[in-house]
Structures are given as structure tokens and as C-alpha cells.
Amino acid sequence: MTDIEVPNTPGKLVSKWRAEGPVDFITLTNWKEEMAIESWLMIAEAALFLDAAELYELVAESLSPAETATIGLVRRRMLGDNKLEQAINDAIEIAKHPDTRDLKLEGRLRMERGLTRFENGDVDGAKEDLEWAELRLKSVAKASRDHDLSLLNRAALLMATNAPLMALHVYSEITRDGDHADETIAISRLGASRIRASLGHMFDAARHAWNAHAHAIKAFQTNMAIEAGTLFLELSLSNIDEDAERMMDQVKNAKPRKVEDEEPKLSVNPKDIDGVFNWCFENLPKTNSGEHRPDLRAMVSIAKNLDKLDSFADLFSEPDEVEDATLAAMIQVCLDDEEHTRIWGERLSVLTLI
């Protein structure tokens, strides 16, 4: 079996602390430098989220005033406090003050305020803050985690305010050949794929879904990779062609088009269909339980269209494991078999009567 090298992250440092710690601050500093983790704030946040209290207390002593104000907001949000705008304003003032100034954190905090304003119904204020934050972070921390988040939040706001073309433009700023995280690229391409599909641009929609699938795999985001992979398959099912160029080459050769240029026709090689289907199938969760299983719904539907229902023989033989009523209904009509229909009809009755 191939060993997967998990990238260095604050979460990995927390795991190292649990396995090898507690350690003194000098040793912890060496770990931080070896893993190339940008700031103590990132480690403090990971320690909070992963309940590593002793590590958090050690790191908290090294936070700057602006970082201390920011981690305070993180703690309050974790505790369910949703009345944070004044606290964010106070933290912004600390990040702006000449004695405690932190340009990157000011950008992040403006982003936080934008999200809070949107939650409170202040769309104009949210838009102003998110645009300001993205410009600031682009200038001082381009392609950093916070800059990536600012781009994704801007796009989400535009989608929420019915401006999909503007959201598509924001997604296009997250280039695949830049320094953006693979997870960010995957999220942006998923969003771009759905927008393109809604416009009828099927080649671009499939291309973006393919890229989202690939980058989600690189980011070890299995659920997202399945979501993107099934989207690619759903978009491609009616456009399978034995003579089609492989999708990797189609993606590599895709170029920006002018308004007058003809939309490329989507044509997908069956080897790409099989490759994505097999990856998604092999990486599905081992359990079939769960009240909401869109992953299994999508894969069963795709398998039916591709004549691959044999892949789900184990699922079909274990109705008591299925807790998603919609999935049970789909399975019931998958096979033209009287006994199969009866068994799954009984399971569906149980689920819909609960």
C-alpha cells in the first residue's frame, strides 16, 4: 500500500504534541519552524478546535495583542456567541493602532465583520467589508489561507445575492497555477461548475468539475472529491464518446474564449468515466447508514445509467442499513425484480413512518 504524506498543518502539530509532548517552548518553536507553520495564532486556533488545552496555554503567551483579540473572537464563536460585531470592531482598532498594527489580521477581521454583517442582514455592509478584506489580503498575504477564504466568501455573498456571473469572476481569480491551496481550488471549481451548468455551458461545467475532483483528492478532501466526481459524471453521461480526447488533455488545452467564439462541445472518453466512477465508488464511506446520503444517491443513479449496478450488490442486499428514505426509494426501482421491490418497499415504509 502506498503511504500518503499528509501535509504539514497546525492540526498535524497538535497530533505531534499529543504523541510526543508536552514539550517546552523551544522544542515547540523548532516543530513550528520544521513544519513551516506561519504563525502562533494558527497553532492556537488548532489547539482550541482540537481541545489541546495545555498546548493552547503555552502558545497563548506568544500571541501579539491583535492575535490575542482575534483568538478571543474565535473562542466566543465556538461557544455560540453570535453578537460579535462590537468585539470585532474593538479587535480591528487593535490591528489598526500604530503600536499593535497587523495588516493581515486587519484584513481577516474585516472579513469576519463582513460575515457577521451578512448574518445580521446588512448586505451592503457585508459587501463593503468583504471587498476591502480581499483587496488588503491580496496585497499583503496573497494565496494565504485568509486570502483564499476572503475570495470564497466574496463569491458566496455574490451567489447569495443572485449575482452568479460576478461570483464566477471571483472564482476565476483563484488560478490553478498559482499558490492557492488545493482545497480552495476545489471549492472554487465546484462553484464554477454549477454556475456554468446553469448557463448551459456544459463543456466548461464538466471541465471545472473534473478539476475540482482532482484538486480535492490532492487536498485529502474525500467527501468533496466524491461530490465533484459525481457532478462530473452526471454532466458527462449523455456525452460519452469512444473517440473523445482524454479529459486531462482537454483541460490542459482549454483556453479563454472571446464572446463570439463557439462553445466547445462536451465529449468525454469512457475511460475517464470509468476512472472517476471507480475512484468515487472505492472511496465511499464503509457504512451505508445516515439519514442524508447524497453521495450514495448520486452514485446509485449514475451506476444505473452506466449499467454498473452490480457494484452495489452489497448495498442492495442490506436494506436495514439504509436510513435515507430517498435512497431507499431509488434502490427500490433500480431492479425489475419482484422480491427486490418487495423488500425495499418494506424498508421504505419503515423509514417514512418514523
N, C-alpha and C positions, 0 to 999 in steps of 0.2 A: 504493500500500500504506500502511496506517495505521501510524504509528510508535508503538511501545509504550514507555511511560515506565516503565523499571524502577525500583522504589522504592529509596530510599537505604538502603543496608545496609553493614555492615563489609566484606562481600565486594566491594561496588562501590568502596569506598575503596581496597581493595587493588588493584583493577583500575586505578583512577586513579593510584595510586602507580607501577604498572608502566608506565603510559602517559606520565606526566608527571614522575615522580620519578627519582632520590631528591630529596627536598626537606628543608629544615631544619625544626626542631620548630615554629617559629612558623607556617610555612605549613601544616604538618600539622594544627596546632591549628585554623587557620582552616577547613580542609577538614572536620574533625570537627564544628565548630560549624555550618557551612553544611549539612551532611548531617543535623544533629540526632542524631548518634550519642551514646548516653547515657554511655558510659564508655570509658576506655582499655583496660580489660580485654576488652571486646567486640572491639576492633580487634586486640589482641594475640592473641586466640583465632583470629580470621580469618587473621592473618598466619601463625600456626602451621599451620593446616589447609591453607592455600594456598601454603605453602613460600616465604613472603616474609621471609627471614631478616634482611635489613638493616632492614626496617620493624619487625620484631619487636624487634630490639635497641634501636632508637630509642624505641619505645613502652614497653618494659620498665622503663626508667629512671623512668617516671612512675607506675608502679603502687604502690598502697598495700601495706603488709605483708599485709593479708588478701587482696588481689588477687594478690600475688606467690605466696602459698601456694596459691591456687586455680589459677593458671596452671601451677604446678608439678604439681598433680594432673592437669590436662589433658594435660600432656606425658607423664606416666607412663602414663596411659591410652592415649594414642596409640601408645606404644611396646609396648603389650600387657601392661603390669603389671596384674594383677587382684587383687593383695594390697594394697589401698589403705586399709583401714578405719582403721589406726593413723594413717596420714598424714592422713586426713580428720579424725580426732579432733584431731590437732595443729592443723590449719587452723581447725577450729571454735573451739578455745581462743583462737587469734589474733583471730578475728572477734568473740569474746565479751569479750576483755580491754578494760577501760575506755580504755586508751591507743590501742588499734588497732581499736576496735569498728566493725563494719559490719553493720547489721541485715539488709540484703538478702542479703549474702553468707552470713551465718549461716543464713538460710533456704535458700539454694541448697545450701550444704554439707550441711545436714541431709537435703535431698533426695538428694544424692549418696550419703550414708551409707545412706539407706533403700534405694536401688537396689543398693548393694553388699551390704547385709544380705540382700536378697531373693535375689541371685545365690548367696549362701552358705547359703541355706536357712533363714534366720532370718525367717520370715514376720511374726511378731508385732513384732519389732524394726523391720522394714521398714514395717509399717503405722503404727507409732507415729511414726517419723521423717517419713514422707510426709504424714501428717495434720498434724504440727507445722509442717512446712515450708510447707504450703499455707496454713495459718492465718497464719503470720508474713508470707509474701509477699503475701497478700491485704490485710494491714493496712499494709504499707509500700511495696508495688510492684504494686498491683492491675492486672491485664491486661498486665503486663510479660511479656517473653519467659520469664523464670524462673517467674513465677506461672502462665502458660499451661502450661509444662512440668510444674509440680507437679500441676496438675489432670489433665492427660493421664496422668501416671504413677500418680496415685491410681486413676484409672479402670482403667488397665491392670492394676494389682495386684488390684483387685476382680474383674476378669474372670478373672485367673489363679487366683484363689481361689474361683471359682464363685459369685460374688455379682453377677450381671448387673443386677439391679434397683438395687442400690446404685451400680453403675457408671453406670447410666442417670441416676441422680440427680446424680452428679458432672458428667456431660456437660451436664445442664440448667443448671448454673451458668455455662457458657460461652455467654453470651447473644449473639445476632446483632446486637443494637442497642447493645452495649457497646463497649469499646475493644480487644477481643481481636483478635489478628492473624487475617487471613482463613485462613491455613494452619491455625491452631488450630481455628477454627470448622469447617473442612472435615473435619479428622481426627475431631473430636468427633461431627459429624453422620454420618460414615461408621460410627463405632462404634454410635451410637444407632440407626441404620437397621438394622443387623444384629441388634441386640438386639430391636427392635420386630418385625422379621420372624420371629424365633424364637418370639415370643409370639403370632404370628398377627395382629398389628396392622398390616395391610397399608397402610392409608392413611398412618399415621404413618411407617412404614418408607419408603414412596415419597417422602413429603414431606421426610424427613431426607436421603435420597439426592439428591434434587433440590437441596436447599440445599448439600450437600457438593460437588456438581458445580459449582454457581455460585461458591462461595467458593474452591474450588481453582483455578478459572480466574482469579479476581481475584488469587490469590496466585502466579500463573505456575507452578503445580504441575501440569504437563500430565499426567503419569502418574496422579496422584491424581484429576484431573478425569475421565480416561477410566475409571478404576476406579469412581468414584462414578456416572458416567453410565451405564456398562453395568449397574451394580447397579440403578439407577432403571429402566432398560429391562426388565431381567429381572423385576422386581417388577410391572411395568405391562403386560406382554404380554397377559395374559388379562383385562385390564380396560380395553381401548380402547373409547372411545365418542365418536362424532362430535359429540354434543351436550354433551360434558363441558366444564365451565368450564376455562379455561386454568390450568395448574398454578401460574403466578406469582400468579394471583388466589386460588387455593385456599390457597396458602401464606400469603399476606397476610391472609386471612380466618380462618385457623385459630386457635382459642382453646383455652386449657386446659379440660379436661373434668372433671366430677365422676365419682366411681366409678360412679354409677348411670346416667350418660349413655351413650347408644348409640354404638358405634364407627362413625365415618363410613365410608361405602362408597368404596373406591378406584375412581375413574373418570377416565381420562386421555384428553385430546384427542389425536387422531393428529398434529396439528401439533406438539405437544410431543415426541411420539415421534420424528417426523422431524427436529426441530431438534436433539435430543440425539444421535440416531444420526449425523446428518451431521457434527456437531462432532467427535464421537469418531473417526469414520472419517477426517476430514480431518487430524486431529492424531495419528494413529498414527505410530509411527516409520517412517522411509522404508525400512528394511530388514525383511525377514521372517525373518531368521536369529535364532538364540538357542535354547538348549535348553529354556527355560521361557518361554512366551509366553501367559500367561493373558489378556492384552489381546486378542490375535488369536483365541484360543479363544472368548472371550465374544462378540466382535463377529461371528465367523462363525456361531455358534449363533443369535445374535439376527437376523442377516441372513436366515438360513434361515427363521426364524419369520415374518419380515416380508416375505418374498418379495423380498429385496434382494440375492440372491447375485451378481447382475451386478456389484455394486460390487467384488467380489473376483475379477474375471476375471483380472487380472494375477497375483494370488497363485496362483490355480488353475493357471495356465499355467507356473509356475516351481517345480516340486516340489523341485529341487536346492537351492533357497534355504532350505527349511524344515528345521529341525533339532529341532523339538519333535515327538516321536513321537505324543503325544496329539492335537496339532493335525493332524498328517498323517492320523491315523485318522478324525478328524472330517471333514476335507475329502473323504476317500475316499468317505464315504457321503452327501455333500451332493447329488450329482447322479446321476440314473439314466441313466448313460451308460457303456457298456462300456469304451470307451477311457480315459475319466477314471478309472474304477475300477481298470483295469489299471495305469496309470501311477502312481497314488497307492499302490496295493498294493505295487508295486516299491519305491517310496520308503520306505514304512513298513517293509518287510522290511530294507532297508539300515539304517534308524535303530534297529530293535530288535535287530539282530545286532551292533551296535557294542559 
